Each structure stands twice: as C-alpha cells, then as structure tokens.
C-alpha cells in the first residue's frame, strides 16, 4: 500500500478515502486518519451527532456504520478542497440490518493535518423510501 501519510491531501486522496468506505475497509480508512482523529457521525445523542475521538474509537464508529448497513455504498462523490479543509458530497444507499432501505444525500466536512484527516464531520438529508 502507498504511504498515505506522505501524500498531499487532494481530490485523489478523498476519492481514495471514499473507495475505502465502499470496500468497508477499516484499515484503509484509518490509514487516512491522524492518530488523534475525531469523527462526528450525522446522527446521535447530541447536536453534533455521535462523537468518536481517537483512532480506536473512530474505527469503532466506522465499524458500527458497516454493521448497520452491510451493503452500504457512497456514490456520486464530489470533492472540494480549500487550505486545511475539504468537503465531500455523496449519495449513500444501503439496507439497514433490519431490512429497511435508506437513501441519503450528504456531505463530510474535513479538517486536515499533516497530510491526513484529523476531523470528519458528517451531515445528511434522508428521504423516506
């Protein structure tokens, strides 16, 4: 695997991150994140959603997403960068483990540090199917 830590964060980097999500590849995802990363999920008990801090907790948060949506895919990605910040727009499609189909338009707002993702903050619009 390419040494992601030495890459400049660009569109290809965010595409690679999205591809790791679509593979449900926890190791690949975490290779894109700083050791002290933070993930704010789009749903959860606070106005910021569920909050995961540190690589071990962020990994657990991503694993929970995959367990909830075993066939989940992030499609139609569009990526934007500005300084140490970035944004990815996407359409998520998946079936919850209880059989309910979900389709969501959403985005992730990123903060980068040292060539990796330090913060992933997710937002979504979910429609009824």
C-alpha positions in Angstrom: 0.0 0.0 0.0 1.2 3.5 -0.8 2.4 5.5 2.2 -0.7 7.8 2.6 1.0 9.8 5.3 3.4 11.3 2.8 0.7 12.3 0.3 -0.6 15.9 -0.1 -4.3 15.9 0.6 -6.1 16.4 -2.7 -9.1 15.2 -4.6 -7.4 11.8 -5.3 -6.9 11.4 -1.5 -10.6 12.0 -0.8 -11.5 9.6 -3.6 -9.3 7.0 -2.1 -11.0 7.5 1.3 -14.4 7.1 -0.3 -13.2 3.9 -2.1 -12.1 2.5 1.3 -15.6 3.2 2.6 -17.2 1.4 -0.3 -14.9 -1.6 0.4 -15.8 -1.5 4.1 -12.0 -1.4 4.6 -11.4 -0.3 8.2 -7.6 -0.5 7.8 -7.7 1.6 4.6 -9.9 4.2 6.2 -7.8 4.5 9.3 -4.6 4.9 7.2 -6.2 8.2 6.0 -6.8 9.5 9.6 -4.5 11.0 12.2 -3.9 9.1 15.4 -5.9 11.6 17.4 -8.7 11.9 14.8 -12.3 12.8 15.5 -15.5 11.5 13.8 -18.8 13.3 14.3 -21.5 11.0 12.9 -24.5 12.6 11.3 -26.9 11.0 13.9 -26.5 10.6 17.6 -27.5 11.9 21.1 -26.1 15.4 20.7 -26.5 18.3 18.2 -23.1 17.1 16.8 -24.3 13.5 16.4 -22.4 10.6 17.9 -18.8 11.6 18.6 -15.8 9.3 18.4 -12.4 10.5 19.5 -9.0 8.8 18.8 -8.2 6.2 16.2 -9.6 3.3 18.2 -12.9 5.0 18.8 -13.2 6.3 15.2 -12.5 2.8 13.9 -15.3 1.5 16.2 -17.7 4.2 14.8 -16.9 3.3 11.2 -17.4 -0.4 12.1 -20.8 0.4 13.5 -21.8 2.0 10.2 -20.8 -1.1 8.3 -22.6 -3.4 10.8 -25.8 -1.3 10.5 -25.6 -1.1 6.7 -23.8 -4.3 5.5 -24.4 -3.3 1.8 -23.8 0.4 2.2 -22.2 2.3 -0.6 -21.3 6.0 -1.0 -21.8 7.1 -4.6 -21.8 10.2 -6.8 -18.8 11.7 -4.9 -17.8 15.3 -5.5 -14.8 16.6 -3.6 -13.6 20.2 -2.8 -10.6 21.5 -1.1 -9.5 24.8 0.5 -6.4 25.0 2.6 -6.6 22.7 5.5 -10.3 22.0 4.9 -12.2 19.8 2.5 -15.7 18.7 1.6 -17.1 15.6 0.0 -20.7 15.4 -1.3 -22.2 11.9 -1.8 -25.3 9.8 -2.1 -25.4 6.9 0.4 -27.5 3.9 -0.4 -27.9 0.8 1.8 -30.1 -1.6 3.6 -30.1 -1.4 7.4 -29.6 -4.7 9.2 -33.4 -4.6 10.0 -34.2 -4.7 6.2 -35.1 -1.0 5.7 -33.7 0.6 2.6 -32.0 4.0 3.1 -31.0 6.7 0.5 -29.2 9.7 1.8 -27.7 12.8 0.3 -24.9 14.1 2.5 -21.5 15.6 2.9 -18.5 15.3 5.0 -16.6 18.3 6.2 -12.9 17.5 6.8 -10.1 19.2 8.7 -6.6 18.1 7.5 -3.4 18.0 9.5 0.0 16.6 8.5 -1.4 15.1 5.2 -4.2 13.2 6.9 -7.8 13.7 8.0 -7.9 15.0 11.6 -11.7 15.6 11.7 -14.5 14.0 9.7 -17.9 15.8 10.4 -20.8 14.2 8.6 -24.1 15.8 7.6 -27.1 14.3 5.7 -30.5 14.7 4.3 -32.5 11.5 4.4 -35.6 10.9 2.4 -38.4 8.3 3.1 -38.5 5.5 0.6 
